[in-house]
């Protein structure tokens, strides 16, 4: 049973408001190690520098999309075990493909995000 405080999360969204909202929801769950990136390219740089337990990415971003980011993560043997959550509306879920481990609805809700974390990382204490 992982301690929520031990989880390192990377939130990727081109909108600062959504990054801040995700950080607040994660902190409410107990995740205190939350890094943010404003683009998929910046997220890949951070993933190369630090170990993360989960990546939560927006679907639609300028440049590389959340799906493309998930594909790059899953193609890298050093990163492929990291669960990738895609934050989007239900209407876009069919477009994502196999690289995405879980969908979370925007705006983020504590119960939904906690359930997703527990599904992929184990029950949180």
C-alpha positions as CSV (number, residue, x, y, z in Angstrom):
1,X,0.0,0.0,0.0
2,X,1.8,3.1,-1.2
3,X,1.8,6.3,0.9
4,X,0.3,9.1,-1.2
5,X,3.1,11.3,0.1
6,X,5.7,9.0,-1.6
7,X,4.1,9.4,-5.0
8,X,5.8,11.7,-7.6
9,X,3.4,13.0,-10.2
10,X,4.0,15.0,-13.3
11,X,1.2,17.1,-14.6
12,X,1.4,18.2,-18.3
13,X,-1.0,20.9,-19.5
14,X,-0.5,24.0,-21.7
15,X,-3.0,25.9,-19.5
16,X,-1.6,27.2,-16.2
17,X,-5.0,27.1,-14.6
18,X,-5.4,23.3,-15.2
19,X,-1.9,22.6,-14.0
20,X,-2.7,24.5,-10.8
21,X,-6.1,22.7,-10.4
22,X,-4.4,19.3,-10.9
23,X,-1.8,20.2,-8.3
24,X,-4.4,21.2,-5.8
25,X,-6.4,18.0,-6.3
26,X,-3.3,15.8,-6.0
27,X,-2.3,17.6,-2.8
28,X,-5.8,17.0,-1.4
29,X,-5.3,13.3,-2.1
30,X,-2.0,13.5,-0.2
31,X,0.4,13.6,-3.2
32,X,2.9,16.4,-2.3
33,X,5.6,15.7,-4.9
34,X,3.9,17.3,-8.0
35,X,5.9,18.7,-10.9
36,X,4.3,20.5,-13.8
37,X,5.2,21.0,-17.4
38,X,3.5,23.3,-19.9
39,X,4.2,21.1,-22.9
40,X,4.9,17.4,-23.8
41,X,8.4,18.3,-24.8
42,X,9.1,19.9,-21.4
43,X,7.6,16.8,-19.8
44,X,10.0,14.5,-21.7
45,X,12.9,16.6,-20.4
46,X,11.6,16.2,-16.8
47,X,11.1,12.5,-17.3
48,X,14.7,12.2,-18.3
49,X,15.9,14.0,-15.2
50,X,13.7,12.5,-12.4
51,X,11.7,9.4,-11.7
52,X,7.9,9.8,-11.6
53,X,5.3,7.4,-10.5
54,X,2.5,8.8,-12.8
55,X,2.0,11.2,-15.6
56,X,-1.2,13.1,-16.0
57,X,-1.4,14.9,-19.4
58,X,-3.9,16.9,-21.2
59,X,-5.0,15.5,-24.6
60,X,-4.9,18.7,-26.7
61,X,-1.8,20.7,-26.5
62,X,0.2,22.7,-29.1
63,X,3.0,20.7,-30.6
64,X,2.9,17.2,-29.3
65,X,-0.5,15.9,-28.0
66,X,-1.0,13.9,-24.9
67,X,-1.5,10.8,-26.9
68,X,1.9,11.3,-28.7
69,X,3.5,11.9,-25.3
70,X,2.0,8.7,-24.0
71,X,3.3,6.8,-27.0
72,X,6.8,8.2,-26.4
73,X,6.7,7.3,-22.8
74,X,5.5,3.7,-23.5
75,X,8.2,3.3,-26.3
76,X,11.0,4.1,-23.9
77,X,12.1,1.1,-21.9
78,X,13.2,3.2,-19.0
79,X,9.8,5.0,-18.8
80,X,7.3,2.4,-20.1
81,X,6.1,1.2,-16.7
82,X,4.9,4.7,-15.7
83,X,1.1,4.9,-15.9
84,X,0.0,7.7,-18.2
85,X,-3.4,9.3,-17.5
86,X,-5.0,11.4,-20.1
87,X,-7.2,14.3,-18.9
88,X,-10.0,14.9,-21.4
89,X,-13.7,14.7,-21.9
90,X,-15.4,11.4,-22.5
91,X,-16.0,12.3,-26.1
92,X,-12.3,12.0,-27.0
93,X,-11.5,8.8,-25.2
94,X,-12.0,6.6,-28.3
95,X,-9.2,8.5,-30.1
96,X,-6.5,7.8,-27.6
97,X,-5.1,4.4,-28.4
98,X,-3.3,1.8,-26.3
99,X,-0.6,4.0,-24.9
100,X,-2.9,5.6,-22.4
101,X,-3.4,3.8,-19.2
102,X,-6.4,5.7,-17.8
103,X,-8.7,8.6,-18.5
104,X,-9.5,11.3,-16.0
105,X,-12.2,13.8,-16.6
106,X,-11.6,17.5,-16.6
107,X,-12.1,19.3,-14.3
108,X,-10.4,17.0,-11.9
109,X,-12.4,15.6,-9.0
110,X,-10.7,14.1,-5.9
111,X,-12.6,10.8,-5.9
112,X,-12.0,10.2,-9.6
113,X,-8.3,10.9,-9.5
114,X,-7.8,9.0,-6.3
115,X,-9.5,6.0,-7.9
116,X,-7.3,6.2,-10.9
117,X,-4.2,6.4,-8.8
118,X,-5.2,3.4,-6.7
119,X,-6.1,1.4,-9.8
120,X,-2.6,1.7,-11.1
121,X,-0.4,2.2,-8.0
122,X,-2.3,0.3,-5.3
123,X,-4.5,1.4,-2.4
124,X,-3.2,4.7,-0.9
125,X,-2.6,5.2,2.8
